[in-house]
Amino acid sequence: MAIDPRPQRHKAARSRIYDPGSSAEALVSITGALKTAIPESLIEGIFTGSSLDIAVWAEATAGTGANTVDLGVASMSTGASAGGATKIVSVEQGISTFGETFEFSTGVYGNIPLAGNIRRWGVMDALELNGLFFEMSDEDFFVVSRRAGVDSKVSVAVFNHDKTFTPTTKNAMYVIRYSDDRAIFQVNDLDVLRTLHIMIDQDYSLIEEYELGIYFENTNVANTTDVEMRVRGGSLSLLGNIPLNKVTSAPVTVTGVAVITTFYEDSVTGVATSPATATIITQAFISGTFEKIMKIRVSGTNYAKYFFKVNGVTVETLRTGPNLNETFEFSGAPYDLISGDTVTVTVEHFNVGTVDFESTIYGAV
């Protein structure tokens, strides 16, 4: 390895390690993360067999959209109609620490850009309000930062590094590195790592929410062609040490603890201001499928109080505040159900107007 001899146009005091043999670069953060720690994997997912691993991935489709898994890839297609869409996201959200760097990487066969279609791959928070991603929108290719629901898009024609690359009918590896002051968008094409564009934080950060998950989307807005996007998998890593107060969010393997095998998701809309509780989801005990509760995720468009109940009796309550996403956590000690049990998640709120809520129950045998 060698110190990159090329001029540095941003923060000259920062080091960049450079391998002249492969033209690969390694970022050393302002806290020297790569000098003291190796990347810590937060989320990893591939596509094996003939169906999605629901412990790792969640999917959503609209209209004629469909996902199929085969030959090591997830084939995301829109179908031949406007409004056809498909989305795959990681079940887990990663974490980030100020001053350190996270790295997202994925293998994507993006296909050619088409008018009336949007394809995205990168990282996004649970509410899809903050993220960093690559995007093919209409007939152009962009890198995008999303903060509080507002997209800042840079097209390939004005990239500040490589202005020649656009996805085509071949697989490539895409990388995003973010370190609280800049986002580096890269692609490994034909075994050459190319930096496409670097976004620099100005008065504010590029994103507001730092708990991000892996995100893939293929949507026909007005296009009536069946558009395919192939995804080989994805990973999200922290280039530094995981803080001890967040170690429960790190992926671990624990012998003897049930592994998540299934989940159930539902939502309720237009809940009026009332002390009465509205039911978000109901799920009964299923022998051999749903016998233990690993965790329950809840979220809404405003803060509220959630109730986890078994056979109508409240087991635990949870309140949300500024963070509208919370989790009833039982992964360390799964909640055992018995035949005949019915689980419900209900919510109440006292906000002006109506509010929408959703919940997901993760279960195991």
C-alpha angles and dihedrals in degrees: 000000000000139000109266107254094200119107114268113223097190130051099348092201091067119093126227119195114215132193108208091195096062100016086236120150131207121203119225107201124222088263093050095247096165092050092061109022143035123228113286112215113231103171129013129175139164133173115247133160119007103302141045118272098239091200087066107023137042122193137198129187136187131197111335093348117128142172125214128181120211141132092016097304139093108230108208112195132177099205121228099295141083111260093030108138143161132191134187121190134172116258091223128061119219127223134234133199125211112257094020129093131240123203128205121192134175142162112236135174095205099181122207123316116258132190113255095023133101125198122181135179127176138070129322138171121247094265092045091236098117130036152117119236151145115252138192106197119176104321100333136083121227143176111220141195116195119201121180090340096310118116123217105196129190118193124218091250091067101035109139093224123021113019095173106069125095127157115263138170094305138080120260135171116243124200133190121188120187127184108171093268105048143014119218116203114199140169131201104216121173090349093305119114107221126189107220104180141344119213114205124208110238123177092340138025118272090241136023102206119059100186098092136169135201112274135193126174137175116181134172106211097173103342118112096195121106099247120195128202119182121208124192098190140283145233138199120201138177114227094216142030121318108238114247093235089061100041091109087069093056119099110258137167115227120185114230097019117113118255119228108259105166143012138198124208133190141152143203126212136201098023107179126220105278143130088231117097124244119211115239100176139003123193130171129212112273118195112236093008115046112024102123133041114225099178143330122220121203134182140162144178089257137019119283147150118266128202126205107203136181115201089346095305117118112241099173140355130210131191127204125210130167088340104066093192119078138160136219096218122209100146093114093047112017117217107244120222127197130212110288096027119133122198122208133180115205134177141201131188141175100208123130112264129359127321133200122224138184137187139188126201117204114203143177141189 
